[in-house]
Amino acid sequence: MEHYITLFDSLFLPQGLALHQSLQRHANDYVLWILCMDEAAYSTLEQLDLPNVRLLSLGDVETPELLRVKAERAVNEYCWTVTPYTPTFVFDADPQAERATYLDADTWFMQDPAMILAELDHSGKSVLITEHAYAPECDETEHSGIYCVQFMSFHRDGGEPVRQWWQERCLEWCFNRSEDGKFGDQKYLDDWPERFGDYVHVLENQQYTLAPWNASRFKPDAGVMWHFQALRIQARGTEWFADFGSYYFPQTTLKTIYEPYVEDLAQAITWMQASGISPRPQGVASFKRRVKGLFATTGKILRRRLP
């Protein structure tokens, strides 16, 4: 039994539901733990009663240390602060769980994630991290780090020293800005292969974890998962749209990755509306850097209508 955990609030319910749909299609013998970052997300998911899902209420798992820093951090910053604790929440809730794998809510699987975890098993180590594997024109290493907090796996015992160190660092500082070599919860990972060399394995099959920033490097059919960074759901009157952000994508990527994902988002919104729950516009992702040649796509290409 594999234990996956993600977190999101009611704003990102469509992405979270799409993630679950992809696991239902591709994963075997799994549980998806969902840490609900607000009560609206918890009540909605409780009503939907999804298979292979176990819910965690934020109020039930927050530690005194987390509550101390909560007021000083924005919603996204607090989500990042909580992320290092998510495997521990699983281990505390289920004594039988030996491994917990954190997933960003906007990830989506095209194949069984066991393909990624098999490499961790083969390495004999306790923690798995993945590189951004940037295409040269999208390289944000200096700002966002070498590794991506998108798919991270921890064994209960062997991964505990790494989790504890990461938790402590994020309690000290976890903000949406670059400062003294830090950025959110993510830049802390940069030296893990040296700091925690006996524990940490870096995924060698970089093509398994695809995202907009490496779309030009790898063929989409090589991926196990896609990270839909910058995708936002927006409203125009009574219609809903998925805005893909300002990245350039090959047409094959739009056809084989983004169009099926939009179908899952549409299904998620249909489920929500049938349950009396209205999605909320997510706004537009902001970009601090404009890389040459990267932002050539047009609004017609970027937007897809959701039924």
C-alpha positions in Angstrom: 0.0 0.0 0.0 1.4 3.4 -1.0 0.5 6.4 0.9 0.3 9.8 -0.9 -0.5 13.1 0.7 -1.4 16.4 -0.8 -2.8 19.7 0.6 -5.0 22.4 -0.8 -7.8 24.7 0.2 -11.3 25.1 -1.3 -9.9 27.4 -4.0 -7.9 24.6 -5.5 -10.4 21.8 -5.3 -10.6 21.3 -9.1 -6.9 20.6 -9.2 -7.0 18.3 -6.2 -9.9 16.4 -7.7 -8.1 16.0 -11.0 -5.1 14.6 -9.2 -7.3 12.0 -7.5 -8.8 11.1 -10.9 -5.4 10.4 -12.3 -4.4 8.2 -9.3 -7.6 6.3 -9.8 -6.7 5.6 -13.3 -3.0 4.6 -12.8 -2.1 3.8 -9.2 -2.6 0.4 -7.5 -3.1 -0.2 -3.8 -2.9 3.4 -2.7 -4.4 5.9 -0.3 -4.4 9.6 -1.0 -4.4 11.6 2.2 -5.7 15.1 1.7 -4.8 17.8 4.2 -7.7 20.3 3.9 -6.4 23.8 4.5 -9.8 25.2 5.2 -13.2 23.9 6.4 -14.9 24.4 3.1 -12.4 21.9 1.4 -13.0 19.4 4.2 -16.8 19.6 4.1 -16.8 19.4 0.3 -14.5 16.3 0.1 -16.4 14.7 3.0 -19.6 15.1 0.9 -18.0 13.8 -2.3 -16.7 10.7 -0.4 -14.0 9.8 -2.9 -12.6 6.3 -3.1 -9.1 5.7 -1.6 -9.1 9.1 0.1 -8.6 9.9 3.7 -9.1 13.4 4.9 -7.1 15.4 7.5 -8.5 18.6 9.0 -5.8 21.3 9.4 -7.1 22.1 12.9 -6.6 18.6 14.0 -3.0 18.3 13.0 -1.5 21.8 13.5 1.2 21.9 16.1 1.8 24.8 18.6 4.9 25.6 16.6 2.9 26.0 13.4 0.2 28.0 15.0 2.9 30.4 16.4 4.0 31.4 12.9 0.7 31.2 11.1 -0.4 34.8 11.5 2.8 36.2 10.0 2.5 34.2 6.8 0.3 34.5 3.7 -1.9 31.6 2.7 0.6 30.2 0.2 3.5 30.7 2.6 1.7 28.8 5.3 0.9 26.0 3.0 4.7 25.8 2.2 5.5 25.9 5.9 3.1 23.0 6.6 4.4 20.8 3.7 7.4 19.3 5.5 5.0 18.1 8.2 2.7 16.2 5.9 4.5 12.8 5.9 4.6 13.0 9.7 0.9 13.6 9.8 0.4 10.4 7.8 2.7 8.4 10.0 0.9 9.7 13.1 -2.5 8.9 11.7 -1.6 5.4 10.4 1.0 3.3 12.3 1.0 0.8 9.4 2.2 3.4 6.9 5.9 2.8 6.1 6.3 5.4 3.4 4.6 8.7 2.6 4.9 10.6 -0.6 4.0 14.3 -0.8 2.4 15.5 -4.0 1.6 19.0 -5.1 -2.1 19.4 -5.7 -1.5 20.5 -9.3 0.4 17.4 -10.3 -1.3 14.8 -12.5 -0.3 11.2 -13.4 -0.1 9.7 -16.9 1.4 6.5 -15.6 1.7 4.6 -12.3 3.7 6.6 -9.8 5.2 3.3 -8.6 7.6 3.7 -11.6 9.2 6.7 -9.7 9.1 5.0 -6.4 10.8 1.9 -7.8 14.0 3.9 -8.3 13.9 4.9 -4.7 13.6 1.3 -3.7 16.5 0.3 -5.9 18.7 3.0 -4.4 18.3 1.7 -0.9 17.9 5.2 0.5 15.0 6.7 2.5 14.1 10.0 0.8 13.4 10.8 -2.8 13.7 14.3 -4.3 13.3 15.4 -8.0 15.1 18.0 -10.0 13.4 20.8 -11.9 15.4 19.6 -14.9 14.9 23.0 -16.5 15.2 23.5 -20.2 17.9 26.2 -20.8 15.4 28.9 -21.8 13.4 28.3 -18.5 16.3 28.0 -16.0 15.2 29.5 -12.7 17.7 27.6 -10.5 19.0 30.7 -8.9 15.6 31.8 -7.8 13.6 28.6 -7.3 16.3 26.1 -6.6 17.7 22.9 -8.2 15.0 20.6 -6.8 11.2 20.9 -6.9 8.8 20.3 -4.0 6.4 18.4 -6.2 7.0 14.7 -5.6 8.9 13.9 -2.4 8.9 10.5 -0.7 10.0 9.7 2.9 10.3 6.4 4.7 9.0 6.5 8.3 12.3 5.8 10.1 15.1 6.5 7.6 13.6 9.8 6.5 12.9 11.2 9.9 16.2 13.2 10.3 15.6 14.9 7.0 12.0 15.7 7.7 12.9 17.2 11.1 15.6 19.4 9.7 13.3 20.7 7.0 10.5 21.3 9.4 12.7 23.4 11.6 14.1 25.5 8.7 10.6 26.2 7.4 9.4 27.3 10.9 12.3 29.7 11.0 11.7 31.2 7.6 9.3 30.3 4.7 8.3 33.3 2.6 7.4 34.0 -1.0 10.6 35.9 -1.8 14.3 35.3 -2.3 16.4 36.1 0.7 19.9 34.9 1.7 19.8 31.9 -0.6 16.3 30.9 0.5 13.0 30.8 -1.3 9.8 29.3 0.4 10.3 25.7 1.4 12.1 24.8 -1.8 15.6 26.2 -1.8 16.4 24.4 1.4 16.6 21.2 -0.7 19.6 22.5 -2.7 22.3 20.9 -0.6 20.4 17.8 0.5 22.5 15.3 -1.6 25.6 16.6 0.4 24.0 17.3 3.7 22.0 14.1 3.8 23.9 11.9 1.4 23.2 8.7 3.3 19.5 9.3 3.2 18.6 11.2 0.0 18.3 9.8 -3.5 17.8 12.2 -6.5 15.6 10.8 -9.2 17.8 9.9 -12.1 14.9 9.4 -14.6 14.3 13.1 -15.0 11.9 12.6 -17.8 9.4 11.0 -15.4 8.5 14.4 -13.7 7.5 16.8 -16.5 6.4 20.4 -16.2 6.1 23.6 -18.3 9.8 24.5 -17.6 11.1 21.3 -19.2 8.5 20.7 -21.9 11.1 21.4 -24.6 13.5 18.9 -23.2 11.4 15.7 -23.0 8.8 14.0 -25.0 5.4 14.2 -23.2 4.9 10.4 -23.5 8.0 9.8 -21.5 6.5 11.3 -18.4 4.9 9.6 -15.4 3.5 12.9 -14.1 3.0 16.5 -15.1 3.2 19.5 -12.9 0.7 22.1 -14.0 2.5 25.1 -12.5 0.9 28.4 -13.4 -2.4 26.9 -14.6 -5.3 28.9 -13.2 -9.1 28.5 -13.6 -10.8 31.7 -14.4 -14.4 32.9 -15.1 -15.8 35.0 -17.9 -19.5 35.5 -17.2 -21.0 32.1 -16.7 -18.2 30.3 -18.5 -15.1 28.8 -17.0 -11.6 28.8 -18.6 -8.3 27.1 -17.9 -5.5 29.6 -18.4 -2.3 27.7 -19.0 0.0 30.5 -18.0 2.6 32.2 -20.1 4.7 29.3 -21.1 5.3 28.1 -24.7 4.2 24.5 -25.3 4.7 22.3 -28.4 1.4 21.4 -30.0 1.9 17.7 -29.0 2.1 18.8 -25.3 -1.1 20.8 -25.6 -2.9 17.8 -27.3 -1.6 14.9 -25.2 -1.2 16.6 -21.8 -3.2 19.8 -21.4 -6.4 18.8 -23.2 -6.9 15.6 -21.1 -6.2 17.5 -18.0 -8.8 20.1 -18.8 -11.3 17.3 -19.3 -10.5 16.2 -15.7 -10.9 19.7 -14.4 -14.2 20.0 -16.2 -15.4 16.7 -14.6 -14.2 18.0 -11.2 -16.2 21.2 -11.6 -19.3 19.2 -12.7 -19.0 17.1 -9.5 -18.7 20.3 -7.4 -21.6 22.0 -9.0 -23.8 18.8 -8.7 -23.0 18.9 -4.9 -24.0 22.5 -4.7 -20.5 23.8 -4.6 -19.4 26.6 -6.8 -15.7 26.9 -8.0 -14.0 30.2 -7.5 -11.8 32.0 -10.0 -8.2 31.5 -9.2 -6.8 34.6 -10.9 -3.7 34.8 -13.0 -0.3 33.5 -11.9 2.4 36.2 -11.8 5.8 35.9 -13.4 8.8 37.8 -12.1 11.0 36.8 -15.1 10.4 37.0 -18.8 12.7 34.7 -20.5 13.4 35.4 -24.2 11.3 33.3 -26.6 9.3 31.7 -23.7 6.2 33.9 -23.8 5.3 33.7 -27.5 2.0 31.9 -27.0 -1.3 33.7 -27.6 -4.5 33.9 -25.5 -6.3 31.7 -28.0 -3.7 28.9 -27.5 -3.6 29.4 -23.7 -7.3 29.3 -22.9 -9.5 26.3 -23.0 -13.2 26.5 -22.2 -14.5 24.3 -19.4 -18.0 22.9 -19.9 
